[in-house]
Amino acid sequence: MYRNRKKLLVLSICATLGAVPFTLQAEEAARERTLGSVERSHASNARALLDQAVLTYQAKGPEQALATFNDRNGEFARGQYYIFVLGEDGTMQASSGPSASLVGLNVGDLKDAAGKPFMREILDKSTRQDSGEVEYQWLNPADNKLENKVSQFRKVGDHVLCVGYYIPRATAEQAQALLERAVQQVKDKGAEAAFRSFNDPRGGFVYNDEYVFAIGLDDGRYRASGSSPNLVGVDVRNVTDAAGKPLFKDMIELARKQGSGTVDYVWRNPATNAVEQKHSLIQRVDDVLLGVGYYTRP
């Protein structure tokens, strides 16, 4: 009975944390993409602005609507969310964001950093369906870095209305900075108070796909897990990733031998809900290890 309970517990952890067997990954890829919590929020904001743009287009007509969409200080410019409009021939008809410099130009053959003709994909899809989305790589003016972006589109009359959002993805430098803050938090506030802040979504240690986790070196139990606080107290030493790697045992061994380092594995990204390559930076603080990871596409 104890073994069965232990098996169920490990399976529960795997389901929560995303240790999906490779035999299931092909099936998952074939299904419609399921968004993680953070990306879902961005997608919802983009969809709301797109809905508003469609209503404006239908109420005012193309000419007045396009003039409204071209106002970079207007209601359709909301930080990373802005409207851009394509004509059926690929001409950029309007933009309330950085792509305003492309208005009047044919962008049908425009490619992203990976060489993907994403504008052509939007145009081609819009001839077959009234709405959809296209993912590509684009410069995020907020941090001047290339990031994955998803643009939702809606075909209305002779125009394709689009609103995009960036998929959050922390860098190695950002992960290192958060880990250093977490270590300092333990030293300044004490372990228990620090763990509470790591587990609190509003505690300053959970941001997009970044979070802090803490694991006891002696018992392998979570002291904190910013993405899944419900796992606090669970022994994760026998948990493996999708490739069968005992990642937590590796982390504990690394912390004991070297005090700090990096462990690579595959894991579910809570921001995107996809199983991705993860690289966790860990550091020993007394009898626990603190970790912060960052994700990269397989």
Secondary structure as GFF3:
##gff-version 3
##sequence-region A 1 298
A	DSSP	alpha_helix	2	17	.	.	.	ID=ss1
A	DSSP	alpha_helix	22	30	.	.	.	ID=ss2
A	DSSP	alpha_helix	37	60	.	.	.	ID=ss3
A	DSSP	alpha_helix	62	69	.	.	.	ID=ss4
A	DSSP	beta_strand	77	78	.	.	.	ID=ss5
A	DSSP	beta_strand	81	87	.	.	.	ID=ss6
A	DSSP	beta_strand	92	95	.	.	.	ID=ss7
A	DSSP	three_ten_helix	98	102	.	.	.	ID=ss8
A	DSSP	alpha_helix	118	128	.	.	.	ID=ss9
A	DSSP	beta_strand	131	140	.	.	.	ID=ss10
A	DSSP	beta_strand	145	156	.	.	.	ID=ss11
A	DSSP	beta_strand	159	166	.	.	.	ID=ss12
A	DSSP	alpha_helix	172	189	.	.	.	ID=ss13
A	DSSP	alpha_helix	191	199	.	.	.	ID=ss14
A	DSSP	beta_strand	206	207	.	.	.	ID=ss15
A	DSSP	beta_strand	210	216	.	.	.	ID=ss16
A	DSSP	beta_strand	222	225	.	.	.	ID=ss17
A	DSSP	three_ten_helix	229	231	.	.	.	ID=ss18
A	DSSP	alpha_helix	247	258	.	.	.	ID=ss19
A	DSSP	beta_strand	260	268	.	.	.	ID=ss20
A	DSSP	beta_strand	275	285	.	.	.	ID=ss21
A	DSSP	beta_strand	288	296	.	.	.	ID=ss22
###
